[in-house]
Amino acid sequence: QGEENKVQLRGNCSSVGVPMNPGSPVAVLPTGKIQDADIARIAGDLPQWQTVADNLDFGQQDIMEIENNNRGVTADQRKSFLRKWIRRDGSAATYEKLSEVLEMLEE
């Protein structure tokens, strides 16, 4: 992808599975809708997925359903949350939106 299809994310970029250059607070993410192929990578390090879900307007019932359907397996809960968000929001479930929420949570 070209540089016009990238977004910069400041802060702990490893939280979305994006390697950072050593010593650099900025990582470059793809832009646009989150791709299915990236779900496992993103979910692998997604911090506090429940808080992220809450900030993406998931209700407590949705969060509890994800937890119950993937009891005790945090990685599966994270993947399930991301898949549900993508299904719910379609093309609005973007790398940019996820980056925005993660940056807000770091402040």
Secondary structure, 3 states (H helix, E strand, C coil): CCHHHEEEEECCHHHHCCCCCCCCCEEEEECCECCHHHHHHHHHHCCCHHHHHHHCCCCHHHHHHHHHHCCCCHHHHHHHHHHHHHHHHHHHCEHHHHHHHHHHHHC
